[in-house]
Amino acid sequence: MNRTNNLNQELFEDLKKALPNQISDQLFDRVSIANDASHYLLTPSLVAKPKTAQQISEIFKITQKHDFGITFRSGGTSLSGQGVTDSLLVDTRKNFKEIEVLDNGLKVRVQPGLTINRVNASLRKYGRKLGPDPASEIACTIGGVIANNSSGMACGTEFNTYKTIASLVFVLPSGTLIDSSNVDADEHLRTKEPEIYAGLLGLRKRIVEKPHLVEKIKNSYAIKNTMGYGLNSFVDFEKPIDILTHLIVGSEGTLAFIAEATFNTLPLLTKCATSLLIFDELELATKSLPALKNTDAAVIELLDVSSLKVAQREHMADAVLKNQKFKNHAGLLIEYQAETDQILDGLIDNAHQVFKDLPVKNGELTKSAAIRNELWHARKGLYAAVAGNRPSGTTALLEDISVPAKHLHNTTTELSGLLNKHRYFDSVIFGHAKDGNLHFLLNEKFHDPTSLKRYEDFTHDMIELVLSHDGSLKAEHGTGRIMAPFVKTQFGEELYQIMVDLKKLIDKRNILNPGVIINENQNIHIENLKESLPIDQEVDRCVECGYCETVCPSKDLTLTPRQRITLRRAKKDAEKNNDQELIDAIDSNYDYQGLDTCAVDGMCATACPVHINTGDLVKRLRSEQQSFASQSLATLAANKWSATTAFLSGLLTTAKNMPAPLVEIVNKTIRQISGANSVPLWNKSLPIGGKQRTSLKATNPDVVYFPSCVNSLYGQSEIQVAFLSLCEKAGLKVLIPESISDLCCGTPWSSKGLTHGYEVMALKTKKEIMKQVKRENLMVVSDATSCTQGLTQIFRETQIPIVDVLEFVDTKIMPVLKPKSKLSSLVLHPTCSGVELGINKHMNSLANLISNQVITPLDWNCCGFAGDRGLLHPELTQQATLKQAQSLQSERFVAYASSNKPCQIGLGIATGQNYVHLVELVDQLC
């Protein structure tokens, strides 16, 4: 694709003055942020990261002067092309993250950079939540939710963004800032923007004076509809400030910048009952919807047979789903929600009576949270799962339509036939059946002329089908570029002209997201399409959905997993097109941004619907960069690990006993000579070195204990003392392997791409432990969660159970011991390894046994310390822990705990508090 930058230098200089150190024209920066979740790709000419609404106002004034377009980007989960541009891309994800809960949770004021999940986390303790509940809630942000009028699975049209927005703070293209919550906001708008004020009244008059237009609008928005502008604002409201506020909802960044929003919240209904109803065929499922809707179900999700088969392959699929043999079946995922068990039981009883009269294969609702999570995980990951298994070289496209519920059966049947007609045989149909909202996925080779023609023909047939059933061509995903040529077809000439006039009224110079919603180019939907070239096998399935980004510790420092992958694709494209400038730009920046500052923590895999661990790619690329000397030295260390750890421990002790300024000078000098990736940066907060691990004999032991080397390397082995003490109190006999000082989980080698050293250590550790475990099912307990994960990998093909100390103490020791007292407060830092292993529930269980108040910061994330990565590149841990550390500054707590020594050090440096292993506190209190 064309990535040239025809930039007006005067514009750039003006923007640099307004945004010092917050704007870039560098090719690497521009390409790294170009991709979003859609099937479109444009490379911005500039990337800006403003911090305030006032800076946005300045940007508007400058771009007005130079007639230069602006597009806003935050979560990058949009699917219709409204989040890409070849002009100025304004990234609002990093700096616009303030939140304030109001009226005891009845309202919440929030900036555009926070995700739905993060806002709901703040509301949870008040028993409230946001209305919009899109499937991308882990990654989509408030700015995009408002700009696209997002809805979701449960909210329907009653509780979508349009219906639950209370007020907005927004910046108009002129630079005028408006707060619609102010009592004089309408007068402020009239005074500051008289032409807009009068123009809105004029547009409203053109609508309300024509009953057929009013009727058309009411019918159009009785179903989910994100086509064009929200003309229902003119029907629902009279004051220009209210009309404009609601027009901005769903305007896809084409009318204003949303600086802040206040939402009315909904009750959080925590009592749930869920079932996946299986029908022999699609027709039986759709014809059962009227009866099911009358049961007051909160959610009814349709899955066609292809969707069921995909969900069946999902690793979290429940047993009922996994054991089915699907032919022509269809499913309805149904859920009931209530405030109390009594109300829920009434809903369940009523539903079961209805189920008896339906042609359903299984009609049992369950209250099991585990099964519910499995079912919803499979449903929410459908798009990415299907797209992730697409044929190599194809691009995924998720279409989104809605029809009145009475037309859903015919629409679904005809749509299935249409997909077959155009030879989209592997497509899936799923969606929010309760609202008549269908999604269907296509995989297409857009750069093949024959395939592109097929897609064009299908699109025109699909439009005819949807409109014949009084439907909307875009229910949830926004008009964007994909449906811009068909807005007039959807609404007719009169209403379309009102939309055109609205855009001209608010944004005379067409600087806000030009080409989106209003576009006279009838081919815009088939231009600037992505070409998905095959790349590295570890990440080739990536659909660029962006789900991984929120959990990545380097997201606000360098790159996210999505960006690490898309840059690899960009380089492949550059090689194909002999674009040496781009190749050089990527090669000169990728080492630090893509490899050095990746924590390889695997958190991206926990969020990715297709389970891609970008860290696997990074580790392989690191391995390819390792010299023969580095690999040899690492192998020597693996063979002589006891001596190596003794040497490193001695260095820490020596450094601790020397004057800090002298250590810093020597350390920085060596780093300059050897490189930041070879020599850690010493920090005065580091502990002294610890003692070597020693074995412990036991006859008929109850458990084999594997004390980690990091706990002996960094400071004294307090966790080892604590664990042995607890076992003694519980009457358990412990064996520590004879050669323990020479063993390791292998993570120090695997994380750095030191493959041969890892293989040596893994083989040695596996061999020695298997000699010790002479009794079947004898547990091996690790006392550092990252080491537990490493050992689990080494022993994955054996029958030896590897158990983290948190789980062992929670399930085997605490049932026979009781704390003698409790802490008044305790702060927890769960670990990324704990998330991946699924053991943080044991951390919470132990914490609640020993403390009256347990706090896990809402901004908790992987600390990025990653063994020694936080010492090699301290800026990674500093940025990764910034929000978490800030949230803990206003109050002092009695204790701070985690379950991994490097994490404890990283959090200690970040917060100034003493983080200890949670099991140490358990021992002290028992």
FENQUIFEN-V595697 format. One line per field, one symbol per residue. psi: psi as a letter, one per 20 degrees, with the letter a starting at -180 (. if undefined). A space follows every 50 residues. Layout:
psi = ???
This chain:
psi = rojqnmpohggggghhhhmpkjqqjpgghghhjhpairjqoqpqhqpqmr hrhhhggggghghghjlpqppqpehkjqijjijqqjcppoojhhimkqqp pqlkihqppqriiqrgghghhhigiikrrqgplqhkhhhqrhghgghjlq dbhhhbihkagghipgrqpqprhiipppoiiqhkhghgghghmhggghhg hgggghghinhhgggggghhjhrpokpbqmiihhhhqhphhhggghhhpj ikjihrpohqqpqprqqooioqpqqoppqhrhhhghiiggghhijkphpo pporhhgghghhiphjqrhgghjqopfkrqqooqqqqrhrhggghggggg ghhghhjqmqhpkpqqiohggghgghggghjgghgghhjqqpiqpqporo rqqqhijgghggghgghgghgjkmhjqqpranhhjkoqqqpqpqnhjohg hhhgggggghhggggghikkrpioghiqgchhjhijghhgirgghghhgg hgghggmhjlholpipfopioijhikqlqqonqpcphhjhipjkhjhhhh jpijhjgerrgghhghhhhhgghhhhjlnhggghgghihhgghhghjpil ijhhhhhphjkpnhhggghghgghiprhggggghhghhhlhghghgghgh gggghhiqpghgggggghghhhghqhihpqoqpiiqrrqaqqqqrpqppm qhqppnpqhhhhgnaqmhhgggghgghghikpppppqhkhijqqiighgh hjkmgghggggggggggghhhhnipqjpqopqjphhhggghhghjhjrjp pppqhggghghhghiiqpphrqqhqppqnqqhhhghikjihhghggghhj qhppoophkqrpijglejhihgmhhghghhjgggghiihiqprgqpqbkp ghgggghgghijroprphhghgghi.
